[in-house]
Amino acid sequence: MEPYPIPVSDIKKIKQWKNCGWIDDSIMLIDHLDEVQIPESPRRMNFIIMGLCTQGELSYKLDTQEHTIKPGDVFIVSEHHVISDYSATDDLRGGCFLVSVNFFREVIQNTSDLSAIFLYARNFPVMHLEQKEVETFKKYFTAIRERINDNKNLFRKDLVRTLLLAMFYDLSNVIYHFREDTGKKHTRADFIFTKFIKMVEENCHYERRVSWYAEQLCITPKYLSESIKTVSKRTPNEWIDNYVTLELRVLLKNTSKSIKEIAEDMNFPNQSFMGKYFKEHVGVSPSQYRKK
């Protein structure tokens, strides 16, 4: 069964914003975080966001988890994640990149170690930088903006791709040292975790069995559970339930479909079963949640 489409923030539409530079549908750069036009209702990302805050504060919920961004913080939002409840102070300053998934893959092709950035970002989407690191990333923003705006340069996309790759390496270095300081190494369990999460994002509408995910990864359910718990301190079932309830919340709040239709879209046996599942994990019934 095809999942019901949640409202998506499309990079093609965002290109219409003022004070931004872009190259086709591959990358967009916004110089002023205070001018970001975030919809009031939750939106799923179909691109990757990387931003740097230099002044003020902003807050948002990422898959229902609240985050606050302060000066010196770099933040990353991977595709498929849902942003909601965005707010910012009047003095907010900073910039961000919006990168299409395809262009991101082009940038990091043959450099598999860089995937650690976005593996890490799933658990820690906000990282604080030292002042020297902040200045480094500000220089990347300036250099990439200049290349994006240089429409007469026949190789501007290749130059931007190269600069992004260099920036990703510097960001990876920040993550590496943070892991060294905290004693956290990149392990096989990390790779299993990132593959598992991506599969849950894509399949939780109709598949909620841990055994099914283990089979797709060619490992045993026990090994999958041990790996996921080692990396995230949560069980595979907890992650699956988190994504399922997130989908249900967004559908209940942002669609006119009946609860029965939502239960069918999410592949529950019936409306009653979904109601019990939702109340168990959220604390209220679907109808009560929709009315709040």
N, C-alpha and C positions, 0 to 999 in steps of 0.2 A: 504494500500500500504506500502511495506517495505521501510524504508529510505535507501538512498544510503550510503554505509559505508564510513565515513571520515577516513583518515589514523589514526591508533591508535598506541599509544606507549604501547607495551605489556611487562609486567613484566618478562615473560619467556625469551624474547630476551635480556632484560637489564641485566639479570643474567650473560651474557657473558662479561660484562665490567670488566676491571681490578680493583684491589684494592677495592673489595666489598665482603661482606659476605651475605649469604642468607640461608633460610630454605625452601626447595621445592619451591612452587610458592606462598608462604604465605607472606613472608617478606624479604626485602633486605635492607641492610644498606650500605651507601656510606660515607666513611670518608672524602673524598676530593671533596668539591663542585666544585673546579677548574677543576676537571677531568670529570665532567658530560658531556656526549656526547648528546647534544640536537640537533635534526634535524633542518635544516633551515626552512623547511615548517611547518605549523601548525600541531599539533598532539593532538588528543583527548586522555585523560587519561582513562585507564580502571582499575586504582588503585588509592590509596590515597597517597599523598605526604605530609610529615611533615619535615620541615628543619629548621636549625638554622645557621645564619650567624655570624661569630666571627671576620671577617676581610674583608676589601674590600667591593665591591658592586656588585650586580647583578640586572638586570632588565628583565622583560618579560611582555607580554600582556596575560591577562587571560580573555577569552571571549571578546577580543578586548579592554579591559580596562588595561591601563598600570600601572605597579607596580614597585617600586624600593625598593630593600632590602638592609639594611645597618647593620653594626655591632650591635648585640644585638637584632636583629629582628628574630622572629619566623614566618614562613609562612606555610600555609596549602592550598593544592589544592585537592578538592574533585573529585571523579570520574565523568566522562562525560564532564568535563570542557576542553576547548581547550587552549593550551599554544602555543604562537607564539612569534616571535621577541625577542628571548632570547639573552642576551649579558652579559658579566661579565668583571670586571677589572682583570688584571694579578695577583693581590695580593689577590684574593678571597680565603677565608678559611671558613670552616664550614662543616656540615654534614647533611645528610637527611635520612629518612626512606621512603621506598616504601612498602606500605601494601596493600595486595589484599582486595577487598571488603568483601569477605567471611571470611577472617581471622579477619578483623576489627569487623565484626558482632559477631564473636565468642568471641572476647575480651570484647566487651561491652554488651553482652547478660545479661539480668536482671538488667542492669544499664541504664535505659532510659534517665536519666538526662544528661548523657555524650553526647547525641546527640546534646546538645546545642553547643558543640565545633564546629561542622560542620555546624550547622545552622548559628552561628555567622560568621564563615569563609566565607559564601557565600556573606555577605555584607562587612566584614572586614578580608580579607585573610592574612593580615600582621599585626602583633602586636609587639610592642617593649617591651622588658623585662628589669627589673631592674638587676643590676649586680649579685645580690644574686640569682635571678631566672635563669640567664644565667648559673651560676656555677651548679645549680641543674640539669638543662637539659643536661649539658655536662657530668655530672656523669651518667645520664641515658644512654646516648650514649655509654659511656665506658662500663657500666655494660651489656647492651644489646649486644654490639659487642662481649664481652668476651663469653657470652652464645651462641651466634650464631656460633662462631668459635670453640666451644667445641664439636666437632663431637662425642666424646666418651661418652658424657653425654646422657643417655637414656631419660632424661626428659627436654632436652634443649628447645624444643618447648613450653612446659608447663611453663618453667621458663621465657621465652621471653614473653609469653602471660601475665603472672603475672606482669612482669616489665612494659610492655606497659600499662596495666590497671592502674598501679600506676602513670605512667607518664601522662596518660590522666586525672587522677584526679588532678594532680598538674596543668596541663594546664587549666582545668576547673576552678580551684581556681583563676588563673590569670584573666580569663574572668569574673568570678563572681565579683571580686573586681573592674575591669574596669567598669563593668555595674553599680556597686554601686556608683563609683565616678562620672559617667556620668548620674546617675539616671535612667538607662534603666533596667527594670525588664523583666524576661522571662515570657511571657504571652501566652494565647491561640492563639492570633494572630501570635506569633512566630511559633507555631506548624503548624498552617494553612499555613503560608508562606513557611516553608520548604517542606511541602507535595505538595503544589502548584508548587514550583520550580522543584521538582523532576518529577512531572507529565508533566510539560512543556518540560523538557529536553527529556523525553521519547516519547512525543506525538505531538510536535510542527510541525513535518513533515506533518501531515495530519489533525490536529485539532487546530483551532485558535479561537474558540468561548469561551468567558469568561463563558457563561451560561453552556457550556459542562463541564468545570472544576469545576464549582460550584456544578453541579449535581453529579459529581463523589465524591465530598467531603461532599455531603449531607447538603449543606448550600445554602442560596440564593445568587444570583449574587451580590446583594447590600452588603451583609455581607462579601462576599469574597473580593470585591473591597475595602471596608473600612479596612479590616484586612491587606491586602497587602500594602495599602497606609500608614497605621499606622507604619508598620515595616520598609518598604523600601523607603518611600517617592515617590514611583512610582506606577502607576496603573497596574492592571493585563495585560491590553493591551500593555502597554509599555514593560513589561517583555516578553510577547509572541513575540512581534515584534523584541525585542532584540535577542532572540534565533533563530527566523526564519531568520533574516538578517545575523546572525553569520553563520548559516548553509549554506546560499546562498553564502556568501563570500568565505567560505572554498571550497565549490563545484566549484565555478567559477575559483578559483586560483589553485586548486589541482586535478582537474579531466579533462579528455578530452571530457566529455559529452557535447553535444550541449545544448544551452540555453533552447531549447524546451524540451529536455529530462530532464533537471534539473527541469523545471516547472512541468513536469509530476511526477517526483519523489517527489516533495514537495507538490503535490496535489493542484496546482493552476489550475483554470479553463482553462487557456491557457497561451501561452508565453507572449502575450501583457499585460495581467493582472499582471503577475509576474513582467514584466518590469516596469510598473507604480508603483507597490508596492515597488520595490527595489529602484527606483529613488526617491520616496517620502521619504524613510528612510535613504538612503545612500548619495543621492545627485547627483549620476551619473547613467547612464543606466548600465545594466549587461554587455553589450559588451564593454562599455568604461572602466568599472571596471576591466574586464578581460585583457584588453590591457595595463592597467597602469603598 
